[in-house]
Amino acid sequence: MLSNHLRCPAPYRRRWWSRPERPPGTFWPRISLDLTGATLLAPDFQDCQIAQAVFVVTSFTDDAWFDGASFTGNVVFDRATFTDNAHFDRATFASYASFNEATFNGAASFAGAIFTDMPRFGGATFARYAWFEEATFNGDVRSKRVTFTKRAEFSGATFTDKAHFDWATFAYNASFDKATFTGDAMFLDATFADIRFLGATFTSLAAFARTTFKGDALFATATFGSVAAYNGATFASDAVFDRATFNADAEFKETTFTKRARFNGAIFAGLAAFYEATFTGDADFDEATFNNWAEFDKRGLSRIKLERARVNPSMRWWGPGWRVEPKGKAGGVLWRNTSPNTDAGHKAGPELLA
């Protein structure tokens, strides 16, 4: 009943000389709602136009439908409970939108949703699938300590301001494939199962310090426009950065790679810092490009593979087991030595190239 007064039908196509149609008398424009503590049975707010809305501690039973809804003012779902599926596909939040400590017991879909200002999901719990494909976050995103129990899908999402996922838990598969982070991307102390950032773009700081990757971590073809910080992170399974581009410093200090670490074809334009990093499995840097200085701890150097890596010969950071074959005007390619005396005077511990 209420939702019928919150929908304004799309105008019919008309000739240029005809008068515009008035909204139907059943439509109530600029309505604000306060349903704090209410229990809503199978609520249907699809395509509704709502000014401000308060759903604090509200219980939504059965599927809750907000597809295509337009919120022109602040909307608050703090500590709300969705017992079944929550549908927010293509919803528009023109102002503050808060879902702090909300509980989604069913699937939650925000595919194509637009958040204009300060979206909040701090402490929220997603018990089943969470879909944010192609969603746009134009404000400062605060999702600290959010928990995703099942799959979390952020493929193609756009974050134009800071994105905070500090202490977040992704207990199942998660994907940020081709996501764009224009502001700082903060995943400090987060925990991931299998995670994908394939083709993602990080324009500002990408911070994954002290993050735990329990499953495969795939960052292949990702682009880092500023500092990429993985200091103190733990990769319990494969870490894949093949063909990733680091346009500034890449920091992997005190990082632990338990299984295979792959940086094949990666480009390091700034400092490549792997000081005190631990490689338990093989570390592949085949055909990687080092344009600046590189730092590798002496421990585990025997596992690092640098075949055909492109380097600046003036840096001379590679160990005695490697030789440089000139390539181009100011570059060279690393090859493993067959003679133990070749390059015997070079440092044993790497430090990047320029």
C-alpha positions in Angstrom: 0.0 0.0 0.0 2.7 2.5 1.0 4.9 1.8 -1.9 2.1 2.6 -4.3 2.4 6.3 -3.2 6.1 6.3 -3.7 6.2 5.4 -7.3 5.9 8.0 -10.1 5.3 6.2 -13.4 7.6 7.1 -16.3 6.0 9.8 -18.5 4.5 8.6 -21.8 6.2 9.6 -25.0 4.5 12.7 -26.3 4.7 15.2 -29.2 6.6 18.4 -28.6 3.5 20.5 -28.7 1.5 18.5 -26.1 1.4 19.5 -22.5 3.5 17.5 -20.0 1.5 15.0 -17.9 1.1 15.6 -14.2 2.1 12.9 -11.8 -0.8 10.7 -10.8 -2.7 11.8 -7.6 -1.5 8.6 -5.8 2.1 9.8 -6.0 3.5 11.5 -2.9 6.7 13.3 -3.8 9.5 14.1 -1.3 8.2 11.6 1.3 10.5 10.7 4.3 10.1 7.4 6.1 10.9 6.4 9.7 10.3 2.7 10.2 12.7 2.3 13.1 12.2 -1.1 14.8 9.4 -2.1 12.4 8.9 -5.6 11.0 8.1 -5.5 7.2 6.6 -8.5 5.5 7.8 -8.9 1.9 8.4 -5.2 1.4 8.4 -4.0 -2.2 10.0 -0.6 -2.8 11.0 -1.2 -6.4 11.4 2.0 -8.4 10.2 4.1 -5.5 11.3 7.7 -4.9 12.1 8.4 -1.3 13.6 11.4 0.4 15.0 10.4 3.7 14.5 7.0 5.2 15.3 5.4 8.6 15.2 1.6 8.9 17.3 1.3 12.1 16.8 -2.1 13.7 14.1 -2.9 11.1 13.4 -6.5 10.3 12.7 -7.4 6.7 11.0 -10.8 6.4 10.8 -12.6 3.0 12.6 -10.9 0.1 13.1 -7.2 0.4 12.9 -5.4 -2.9 14.6 -2.0 -3.5 15.6 -2.5 -7.2 15.7 0.9 -9.0 14.7 2.8 -5.8 15.9 6.4 -5.6 16.9 7.9 -2.2 17.4 11.6 -2.5 18.3 12.2 1.2 20.0 10.3 3.9 19.1 6.6 4.3 20.0 4.5 7.4 19.7 0.7 7.6 22.0 0.4 10.7 21.5 -2.9 12.6 18.7 -3.9 10.2 18.1 -7.6 9.6 17.2 -9.1 6.2 16.0 -12.6 6.9 15.9 -13.5 3.2 17.3 -11.9 0.0 17.8 -8.2 -0.3 17.5 -6.6 -3.7 19.1 -3.2 -4.3 20.1 -3.5 -8.0 20.4 -0.2 -9.8 19.3 1.7 -6.6 20.5 5.3 -6.3 21.7 6.8 -3.0 22.1 10.5 -3.6 23.3 11.3 0.0 24.5 9.4 3.0 23.8 5.7 3.0 24.5 3.6 6.1 24.3 -0.2 6.6 26.5 -0.3 9.7 26.1 -3.6 11.5 23.3 -4.7 9.2 22.7 -8.5 8.9 22.0 -10.0 5.5 20.9 -13.6 6.1 20.0 -14.1 2.4 21.8 -13.1 -0.7 22.3 -9.3 -1.0 22.5 -7.7 -4.5 23.6 -4.1 -5.1 24.6 -4.7 -8.8 24.8 -1.4 -10.6 23.8 0.6 -7.5 25.2 4.2 -7.2 26.3 5.5 -3.9 26.9 9.3 -4.2 28.1 10.2 -0.7 29.7 8.3 2.2 28.4 4.7 2.0 28.9 2.8 5.2 28.9 -1.0 5.7 31.0 -1.1 8.9 30.5 -4.3 10.9 27.9 -5.6 8.5 27.5 -9.3 8.0 26.7 -11.0 4.7 25.8 -14.6 5.4 25.3 -15.5 1.7 26.3 -14.1 -1.6 27.0 -10.4 -1.9 26.8 -8.8 -5.3 28.3 -5.3 -6.0 29.1 -5.8 -9.7 29.4 -2.5 -11.6 28.4 -0.6 -8.5 29.7 3.0 -8.2 31.0 4.3 -4.9 31.5 8.1 -5.3 32.0 8.8 -1.6 34.4 7.7 1.1 33.6 4.0 1.6 33.8 2.8 5.2 33.5 -1.0 5.4 35.8 -1.8 8.3 35.2 -5.1 9.9 32.6 -6.2 7.4 32.2 -9.9 7.1 31.4 -11.8 3.8 30.7 -15.4 4.6 30.0 -16.5 1.1 31.1 -15.1 -2.3 31.6 -11.3 -2.6 31.5 -9.9 -6.1 32.9 -6.5 -6.8 33.9 -7.0 -10.5 33.8 -3.8 -12.5 33.0 -1.7 -9.4 34.2 1.9 -9.3 35.6 3.6 -6.1 36.2 7.3 -6.8 37.2 8.1 -3.2 38.9 6.2 -0.4 37.8 2.6 0.1 38.3 1.2 3.6 38.1 -2.5 4.1 40.4 -2.7 7.1 39.9 -5.8 9.2 37.4 -7.1 6.7 36.8 -10.8 6.4 36.3 -12.5 3.1 35.7 -16.1 4.1 34.9 -17.4 0.7 35.7 -16.5 -2.9 35.9 -12.7 -3.6 36.4 -10.9 -6.9 37.4 -7.3 -7.6 38.3 -8.1 -11.3 38.6 -4.9 -13.4 37.6 -2.8 -10.4 38.8 0.8 -10.4 40.1 2.5 -7.2 40.7 6.2 -7.8 41.3 7.0 -4.1 43.3 5.0 -1.6 42.4 1.3 -1.4 42.8 0.2 2.3 42.7 -3.5 3.1 44.9 -3.3 6.2 44.7 -6.5 8.4 42.0 -8.0 6.2 41.6 -11.7 5.7 40.9 -13.3 2.3 40.2 -16.8 1.2 40.5 -17.0 -2.6 40.7 -13.4 -4.0 40.9 -12.0 -7.5 42.0 -8.5 -8.5 42.6 -9.4 -12.2 43.0 -6.3 -14.3 42.1 -4.0 -11.3 43.4 -0.4 -11.4 44.7 1.3 -8.3 45.4 5.0 -9.0 46.4 6.0 -5.4 47.8 4.0 -2.5 47.0 0.3 -2.5 47.5 -0.9 1.1 47.4 -4.6 2.0 49.8 -4.4 4.9 49.5 -7.3 7.4 46.7 -8.8 5.3 46.3 -12.6 5.3 45.6 -14.4 2.0 44.5 -17.9 2.9 43.7 -19.0 -0.6 45.1 -18.0 -4.0 45.7 -14.3 -4.5 45.4 -13.2 -8.1 46.6 -9.7 -9.0 47.7 -10.5 -12.6 47.5 -7.6 -15.1 46.6 -5.2 -12.2 47.9 -1.6 -12.5 49.3 0.2 -9.4 49.6 4.0 -10.1 51.0 4.8 -6.6 52.7 2.8 -3.8 51.6 -0.8 -3.5 52.2 -1.8 0.1 52.0 -5.5 1.1 54.4 -5.2 4.1 53.9 -7.9 6.6 51.3 -9.7 4.5 51.0 -13.5 4.5 50.3 -15.5 1.3 49.4 -19.0 2.4 48.7 -20.1 -1.1 49.8 -19.0 -4.6 50.4 -15.3 -5.1 50.1 -14.3 -8.8 51.2 -10.9 -10.0 52.0 -11.9 -13.6 52.1 -8.8 -16.0 51.2 -6.5 -13.2 52.4 -2.9 -13.5 53.9 -1.1 -10.5 54.3 2.5 -11.5 55.7 3.5 -8.1 57.3 1.7 -5.2 56.3 -1.9 -4.7 56.7 -2.8 -1.0 56.8 -6.4 0.1 59.0 -6.0 3.2 58.7 -8.9 5.7 56.0 -10.5 3.5 55.7 -14.3 3.7 55.1 -16.3 0.5 54.3 -19.8 1.7 53.8 -21.3 -1.8 54.6 -20.1 -5.3 55.1 -16.4 -5.9 54.7 -15.3 -9.6 55.8 -12.0 -11.0 56.4 -13.1 -14.5 56.3 -10.2 -16.9 55.6 -7.7 -14.2 57.0 -4.1 -14.5 58.6 -2.4 -11.6 59.1 1.3 -12.4 60.0 2.3 -8.8 61.7 0.6 -5.9 61.0 -3.2 -5.7 61.4 -3.9 -2.0 61.4 -7.5 -1.0 63.7 -7.0 2.0 63.2 -9.7 4.7 60.5 -11.3 2.6 60.3 -15.1 3.0 59.9 -17.3 0.0 59.1 -20.9 1.0 58.1 -21.9 -2.6 59.5 -20.8 -5.9 59.5 -17.1 -6.8 59.3 -16.5 -10.5 60.3 -13.1 -12.0 60.8 -14.4 -15.5 60.8 -11.6 -18.1 60.0 -9.0 -15.4 61.2 -5.5 -15.9 63.2 -3.7 -13.2 63.6 0.0 -14.0 64.9 1.0 -10.6 66.5 -0.6 -7.5 65.6 -3.9 -6.1 66.0 -5.3 -2.6 65.9 -9.0 -1.8 66.9 -10.7 1.4 69.7 -13.3 1.1 67.4 -15.9 2.7 65.7 -17.9 0.1 67.5 -16.3 -2.9 68.1 -19.8 -4.4 64.3 -20.0 -5.0 64.2 -16.7 -7.0 64.1 -17.1 -10.8 65.1 -14.1 -12.8 65.5 -15.6 -16.3 65.1 -13.1 -19.1 64.4 -10.3 -16.6 65.1 -6.8 -18.1 67.4 -4.7 -15.9 69.5 -1.5 -15.9 73.1 -2.8 -16.1 74.3 0.2 -14.1 72.5 -1.0 -11.0 74.4 -4.3 -10.6 72.2 -5.7 -7.8 72.0 -9.4 -9.0 74.1 -12.1 -7.5 77.2 -13.9 -8.9 74.9 -16.6 -10.4 73.7 -14.2 -13.1 75.1 -12.4 -16.1 73.7 -9.5 -18.2 73.3 -9.7 -21.9 73.0 -6.1 -23.4 69.5 -5.4 -24.8 68.7 -2.1 -26.4 70.4 1.2 -25.7 70.3 1.2 -21.9 69.1 -2.1 -20.9 70.1 -5.7 -20.4 68.6 -9.2 -19.9 69.5 -11.5 -17.0 70.7 -15.0 -17.7 71.8 -17.7 -15.3 75.6 -18.2 -15.3 77.1 -21.4 -16.5 80.6 -20.3 -15.3 81.0 -19.8 -11.5 83.6 -17.0 -12.1 81.3 -14.7 -14.2 80.1 -11.6 -12.3 81.8 -12.9 -9.2 82.2 -9.4 -7.8 78.5 -8.5 -7.9 76.4 -8.2 -4.8 74.6 -11.4 -3.6 71.5 -9.5 -2.4 69.4 -7.7 -5.0 68.2 -4.2 -4.8 66.3 -3.1 -8.0 67.2 -1.3 -11.1 66.5 2.0 -12.8 
